[in-house]
Each structure stands twice: as structure tokens, then as C-alpha cells.
Amino acid sequence: MPTEFDDSAHLRDRQARSLRSRAARKRMQQVVGLMLLLVGYVCLAVPAETPSEWLLLRVVGGFVLLFVGFAVAIGPTVTALLGHHD
């Protein structure tokens, strides 16, 4: 027969696991965002011998990756600063 103490200990354990899982998910989101930023910068590093038909595609793709990477990487930080917690 479970007591009230056992229920509260179980609840605290579940909450602690939930917080750890949420923190790990936020860290992973930041790492993915930073990787997108890195790929965006690599796309923008266009060598001089790049054919002109690929130049616009690489530059536009690089800026899109930079924008998306920034949004993904900064998302957890902004939500933490604004106080919007899950």
C-alpha cells in the first residue's frame, strides 16, 4: 500500500527526470543551430572560380542557413530570458 511519502518521492523523481530531459533537448537544439550556422558560413565562403550559376544559389542558401541556424540556436536562450518555460 503506497503512502503519501512514496507518492511525493515518485513525483519528485519524475519532475527531476523531466527537467534533465528538457535541458538536454535545449542543449541539443543549440548544438544543431550552431551546426547550421557553421554550414551557412561554409556556403558563403565562395571561391573565385565558382561558376556564376552556382554563385547566387550558394549565397542565398548560405544566408538562409545562417538565419535558420540563428533562430534555432538562440531559441532556448530567448525563451529562458522571457520566462516562457514548458
Phi, psi and chi 1 to 4 in degrees:
 res  aa     phi    psi   chi1   chi2   chi3   chi4
   1 MET       -  115.4 -176.9  164.5  125.3      -
   2 PRO   -71.2  140.7   17.2  -21.6      -      -
   3 THR   -96.9  172.7   63.5      -      -      -
   4 GLU   -64.4  -33.7 -173.7  175.7  -41.1      -
   5 PHE   -65.3  -41.8  177.7   73.9      -      -
   6 ASP   -63.4  -39.3  -68.9  -23.1      -      -
   7 ASP   -64.8  -42.6  -70.9  -17.7      -      -
   8 SER   -69.4  -35.3   66.0      -      -      -
   9 ALA   -65.9  -41.0      -      -      -      -
  10 HIS   -64.7  -40.7  178.4   68.2      -      -
  11 LEU   -64.9  -43.2 -179.3   61.8      -      -
  12 ARG   -62.1  -39.7  -84.0 -165.1  -47.7  -89.1
  13 ASP   -64.1  -43.5 -174.2   43.8      -      -
  14 ARG   -63.5  -41.2  -92.6 -174.0   33.1 -159.4
  15 GLN   -65.5  -39.7  -71.9  172.9  -19.1      -
  16 ALA   -64.6  -42.8      -      -      -      -
  17 ARG   -64.0  -38.3  -84.9 -174.6  -80.6  156.4
  18 SER   -64.4  -42.1  173.7      -      -      -
  19 LEU   -64.8  -41.6  -74.2  174.0      -      -
  20 ARG   -64.3  -41.1  -78.3 -167.8  -57.5  -90.8
  21 SER   -66.2  -39.5  138.9      -      -      -
  22 ARG   -66.0  -40.8 -169.8  176.2  -53.6  145.0
  23 ALA   -65.2  -40.8      -      -      -      -
  24 ALA   -65.3  -38.3      -      -      -      -
  25 ARG   -65.4  -39.9 -169.2  170.9   45.7 -113.5
  26 LYS   -66.3  -41.2  -74.1 -179.6 -179.7 -179.3
  27 ARG   -62.6  -41.5  -82.6 -167.6  -57.0  -88.3
  28 MET   -64.3  -39.9 -177.5   58.7   74.5      -
  29 GLN   -62.6  -40.6 -178.1  179.4   -8.4      -
  30 GLN   -66.6  -39.4  -71.9  172.8  -26.6      -
  31 VAL   -65.1  -42.8  168.1      -      -      -
  32 VAL   -62.5  -41.8  166.9      -      -      -
  33 GLY   -62.1  -41.5      -      -      -      -
  34 LEU   -66.5  -36.1  -70.1  174.6      -      -
  35 MET   -66.2  -39.6  -65.2  -57.8  -69.3      -
  36 LEU   -63.5  -40.0  -73.2  170.5      -      -
  37 LEU   -61.0  -43.7  -78.0  169.4      -      -
  38 LEU   -62.7  -44.0 -178.3   64.9      -      -
  39 VAL   -64.7  -36.9  171.0      -      -      -
  40 GLY   -62.6  -42.9      -      -      -      -
  41 TYR   -65.6  -37.0  -79.1  120.3      -      -
  42 VAL   -64.7  -40.1  167.7      -      -      -
  43 CYS   -64.8  -32.4  -75.9      -      -      -
  44 LEU   -77.9  -16.6  -73.3  175.2      -      -
  45 ALA   -79.4   81.6      -      -      -      -
  46 VAL   -92.7  121.4 -179.4      -      -      -
  47 PRO   -70.6  160.4   16.2  -21.2      -      -
  48 ALA   -64.1  -29.7      -      -      -      -
  49 GLU   -88.5   13.4   59.4  -88.3   -5.3      -
  50 THR   -68.6  129.8  -58.2      -      -      -
  51 PRO   -61.2  146.1  -16.5   24.7      -      -
  52 SER   -64.0  -27.9   61.3      -      -      -
  53 GLU   -71.2  -23.7   59.2  -91.2    2.2      -
  54 TRP   -91.7  -17.7  -72.0  104.7      -      -
  55 LEU   -61.6  -51.2 -177.0   64.5      -      -
  56 LEU   -63.4  -40.5 -178.0   61.7      -      -
  57 LEU   -62.7  -43.6 -178.1   63.4      -      -
  58 ARG   -66.4  -41.0  -78.3 -169.1   65.3  172.2
  59 VAL   -68.5  -46.1  169.9      -      -      -
  60 VAL   -63.9  -45.0  169.1      -      -      -
  61 GLY   -61.1  -39.7      -      -      -      -
  62 GLY   -63.4  -43.4      -      -      -      -
  63 PHE   -68.9  -35.6  -82.3  115.1      -      -
  64 VAL   -64.1  -44.6  166.5      -      -      -
  65 LEU   -64.1  -38.0  -75.8  169.6      -      -
  66 LEU   -62.7  -44.6  -75.8  175.7      -      -
  67 PHE   -64.2  -48.8  179.6   76.1      -      -
  68 VAL   -65.0  -43.2  170.4      -      -      -
  69 GLY   -61.4  -41.0      -      -      -      -
  70 PHE   -64.8  -43.8 -179.6   75.1      -      -
  71 ALA   -63.5  -40.6      -      -      -      -
  72 VAL   -71.6  -42.0  169.2      -      -      -
  73 ALA   -71.7  -36.5      -      -      -      -
  74 ILE   -88.2  -13.7 -157.7   72.0      -      -
  75 GLY   -52.7  -53.5      -      -      -      -
  76 PRO   -62.1  -34.2  -21.6   30.5      -      -
  77 THR   -68.5  -44.1  -53.5      -      -      -
  78 VAL   -65.2  -42.6  170.0      -      -      -
  79 THR   -65.5  -35.1   56.8      -      -      -
  80 ALA   -68.2  -39.6      -      -      -      -
  81 LEU   -68.1  -37.2  -72.0  174.5      -      -
  82 LEU   -81.3  -12.1  -66.7  176.8      -      -
  83 GLY    84.4   17.5      -      -      -      -
  84 HIS   -91.2   91.1  -63.1  -73.9      -      -
  85 HIS   -99.8  149.0  -58.3  -70.7      -      -
  86 ASP   -66.9      -  -66.2   39.6      -      -
